Amino acid sequence: MSQAMRNDMIERLCSRTSMNENEVVCLSDAEVEYYHWLYFEDESVYNLM
């Protein structure tokens, strides 16, 4: 994952969830992708309806 993509995902997780930035920064790339998928994957499905 590129650094820009990671920073974007971290920013989204911090702004739209209860996770704080210090917790998210310590996560691995795979964990950041997992939490991003967990919280935001359904969002895109509803936008298609």
C-alpha positions in Angstrom: 0.0 0.0 0.0 1.3 3.4 -0.8 1.9 6.0 1.9 -0.6 8.4 0.5 -3.3 5.6 0.4 -2.5 4.7 4.0 -2.6 8.3 5.2 -6.0 8.7 3.5 -7.4 5.5 5.1 -6.0 6.6 8.5 -7.6 10.1 8.2 -11.0 8.5 7.3 -10.8 6.0 10.2 -10.0 8.8 12.7 -12.6 11.2 11.4 -15.6 8.8 11.1 -14.9 6.3 13.9 -14.2 6.4 17.6 -10.6 5.3 16.9 -7.9 7.9 17.8 -5.0 8.6 15.5 -2.4 7.1 17.9 -4.2 3.7 17.8 -4.5 3.7 14.0 -0.9 4.8 13.3 0.4 1.8 15.2 -1.6 -0.7 13.1 -0.1 -2.6 10.2 -1.1 -2.0 6.6 -3.2 -5.1 6.7 -5.0 -4.0 9.8 -5.7 -0.5 8.4 -7.1 -2.1 5.3 -9.3 -4.5 7.3 -10.8 -1.7 9.5 -11.3 0.4 6.5 -13.2 -2.4 4.8 -15.1 -3.2 8.0 -16.3 0.4 8.5 -16.7 1.7 5.0 -17.4 -1.2 2.6 -21.2 -1.1 3.2 -21.2 2.6 2.6 -20.3 2.1 -1.1 -23.0 -0.6 -1.5 -25.7 1.7 -0.3 -24.5 4.5 -2.6 -25.2 2.2 -5.5 -28.8 1.6 -4.6 
